Amino acid sequence: MKSVMGKIMTAIKVLPLIACQSMTVDRGTEFVNWPLLQVEIGTQTWLS
């Protein structure tokens, strides 16, 4: 699970700030650490 979130954060960090203002993820167990996106990157995260 951490590897998925880590890879997502790595991919998002290189994008321009305007491109990563929000993100929608499903309720799968791989996204259990979704609050990290908000804390680490400042991306508003929504669950579908």
N, C-alpha and C positions, 0 to 999 in steps of 0.2 A: 504494500500500500504506500509506504513512504517513497518507494522508487517511482511510482506513478506521479505523485505530487511533486517530487523533486525534479523530475523531467519536465513536467508542465511549467514549474516555476523557472527552470533554466531557459525554456523556450520563450516564455513570456518576457523575461528580463531584457532580452535583446530587442524587443519591439519598441517602437516609439510609444510614449506615454498615452497618446490619443488612441492607439490601437488596443490598449488593454485596460480600458476603463471599467468594463464589466465582463463577466463570464457566467455562463449557465452550465451546470453539471447535473448529471442524473444522481439518483440516490444510491448508487452502487457503493460497495464497501471500499473501493479504491479511492473514493472521494471523502472518506470520513474526516480527513484533516483539512477540509475546505476552508476553515477559518484562517489557516496559514496564508492563503492567497491574499486575504484582506490585510493581514498584519505585515507580511513580508514584502508584498509588492504594491499594496494599495488598490488592488482590483476588487471592485464590488462583485460578490459572488452570489448567484441565485441557484436554487435547487429546483429541478423540474420533476 
